[in-house]
Amino acid sequence: MGNWLVASFSVGQVVLIRSIGAFFVLGPMIAHQGTAKLFRMERLELQILRVVMTTLDTALFYAAVVYLPLADVMSFYMAGPIYVAALSHLLLGEKVGWRRWMAILLGFCGVLIMLKPSSAAFSLSSAYALTGSIAFAFAIILNRRLRGTSDTNLVTWQTIGTLVVGGILTIGAWQTPSALDLGAMLLLGIVSCGAHLMITRALKLAPASTLAPLHYTLLLWAVVFGLVFFGDV
C-alpha cells in the first residue's frame, strides 16, 4: 500500500494520514486505559529515543521506495535481523548462539540471492534505506528494553511522532486525495498500527534475537502481494 501511495503523494502526506488512521485502533485502547496513563512512562529518555527511531524508520522507508526499486529497499531492511542480533548481545546482554547466527547469516545470503539488488542499491539514495534499517533495529531493541511499558503507550507515542513529522513534511506538498486514496492511507494506518502492536507484544514475550529471523517471512508476503496486486512474477 505504501509503495502504491508514494507514487502519487508526498512521503509526508502518506505518513500524516497513515498516522491519523492508526487512531481508529488506538482510540478505544487509550479510552480503556485512560489518557492519564499515557504520561506515566519508565525511562523517559529511552521512550523519546524510541519515538525518534520508529519515526525515522517509517519516514525513511517511504522515502527510499520513491528513489529505489522495492527489492533494493527490502535488501537493506532484510539486514535488520543481523543488526538486531548484534545489538541484542551488546545492549540487552542476550546470548546469541552460533546456531542462531548461522540461521540469520544464511537467511540474509538467501535474501540477497533472491532479491538481486541492482546498481541503484549503491547510490546516494540508498542512504535512506540503510539509515532506516538501522533505526528499525534500534527500535526493536528499545521495544525490548521498555517491555514494562504498556503496548498502548509505546505505539501511541510512536504514532504521535510520525504524525508530527508527517505534518511538517506535508507543508507545501499537500495534494487533495480522492476518496479511494484517502481510504487507502487511513487503512494503511490501521494495518500498520495492528502490526506495531503485535511486534511490541512479541518483544515482551521473547528475546529480540529469537524473533529476528522471523523478519525474513516478509519475503513470503512480498511474493504473494506482489503477484496479486502488482502482477510481479
N, C-alpha and C positions, 0 to 999 in steps of 0.2 A: 504493500500500500504506500509506504514511504517513497519507494523508488518511482512509483507511478505519479505521485503527487508533486515531488520536487521538479518534475519535468515541466510543470505548468505554473508552480507557485514558488515564492522565495522560501528558503530554509526557515527564516524567522516566522513566516506566516504559518507554515506547516507545524512548527514546534509550538507556536502560540495556541492554535486551535486544538491541536492534539492535547495540550495540557489542560485546556478547558474541558475537553471530552472526558479526561480522566476523573473529573469530579462527579460524573454520573455514578462512578463506582465508589469514590472516596467519600462523597457527601453523606450517605447513610452510615458509613463506618465512623465518620467524625461525629455525627449526631449521636450515635450509640455510645461512644466512649466519652463524649463531652469535649467541647473545644478547649477547656482549661488544661486538659492533659497534653494537648499539643505543645505546651510550653514547659512541660516537665521532662527534661531530657538529660540523660547521662552524657558526660564528656562532650560539652558544647563545642570545643574546638574540633573534635573528630566529626561531630554532626555537620558542622559548617564545611569541613573538608570533603565530606561525603557528598554533600549537595553540589559542591563545585565539580567534583569528579563525575557525578551522574549527569550533570548539565553539559559538561564538556563531551562526554561520551555520546549523548543524544545529538547535540548540535553538530559535532564533527562527523558523525556517521552520515547524517543527511547532507552535509556539505561535501563529503567525499564522493557520494554517489552522483553528485552533479557533474564532477570532473572526471571520474574514473569509472570504468566498467564495473558492474556489481561484483563480478568474480574477483577482480583485483582488490576491491574493498574487503570482501569476505576473506581473502587470503591473509590480510593484516589482522582481521578480527579473530581468525582461527588460531592465531598465535597466542590468543588470550589465555588458554589453559597453561601454556609454558610460563607466562608471567605470573599467573595465579599460583602455580605450584612453587615457583621460586620465592615469591613474596610471602606465601603462607608459611614457608620454612623460616624466612628471615624475620617476619613481623609478628607471626602468630605462634611460632615455635612448634608448628605441626610437623610430624615426621612424614617425609615423602620418600618412601622406599624405592628401590631400583625398579621393581616391577611397575609401579605407578609412573615413574619417569619414562620407562620404556614404552608404556601404553600411550603416554602423552606425545612423546617424540615421534613414534611410529605413526600415530594418528596425524600429526602435523605434516610429516613427509607425504602421507597419503593425500592430505588436503592439497598440497602444492601440485602433486601429480594430477589430481582430479581437476583442479581449477585452472591450471596452466596460466598463471598470471602473465599479462602482456608487458611490453616495454614501458607502458604507461605507469606501471606499478613502481618504477624507479624515477618518476618525475617529481617535481617540487610539490605538485598537488597531493602526492601520496603522504605528505606530512600530516594532512588532516586525518587520514585513516590510521597512520602509525600512532599519532598522539591520542586519538580517540580510543584505540585498542588498549593503550597503556592506562588511560583514565578508567576504562571499563574494568581492568584488572584491579586497580586500586579501589574502585567502588565495591567490588566483590569482597576484598579483604576487609574494608571498613564495615561492610554489612556484618561480617563475622565478628568483628571486634565489638559491634554495637548490638549484639543479639539480645541484650536486656531491654532494649527499646522496642515498643510495640510496632507491629508491621504498619499500622495506620500512620503513626508518627513518621517513620522512615520514608514511606512512599509519598505522604502528603508534602513533606518539606522538599523532597527532590522534585516533585511536580511543581511546587511554587517556584523553585529555582529555574526550571525550564520555562515556566510561564513568564517570568520577569525577563529573562534573556530573549525569549521569542518575541516579546513585546518590543524590546529595544531594537532588535534586528528587523522588525517589520516597519519601523519608521521610514517612510518614503518608498516602501516597496510593497504596499498593500494592493492586492487585486481582489475585487469583489468576486467571491466564488459562486458557482451555480449551486442549486440545492443539492445536487448529487455530490459535488466536490466538498461542500461543507459537511454533508453527512459522512463522507469518507474520512475526512480529517477528524471528526468527532469520534467515529468508530475506531479509527487508529488509536486515539487516546484511551478508549475503553479497553481495547485489546492489549495495548502496551501496559496499562495500569494493572490489569489482571496478571500479565506476565511478571511484572516487577514484584507484585505481592507474592506470587508463588516462588520466585527466586529468593526473595527475602526470607520467606518461611523455610525454604530448603536449607539455607545457610545457617539457620538456627538449629537445625536438626542433624546436620552432618558437616564434617570438616570441608573447608573450601577445596583442598587438594583432591578429595574424594569426588566432589561434584564436577571439578574442572573438565575431565574427559567427556562428560555428558554434553558439553558445549558443541562437540562435533556432530551431534544429532541434528543441529541446524541445517547441515548439508542435505539430509534426507528431505526435510521440508522445503528447502530451496529447490530441489529437483522436482518435487511434486507440484509446488505452487508455480514454479517457472513453466512447467508443462501445461498446467491448467489455465493460468492467467495470461502468460506471455507467448505460449506456443514454442517454448525453448525445449529442444530435444537434447 
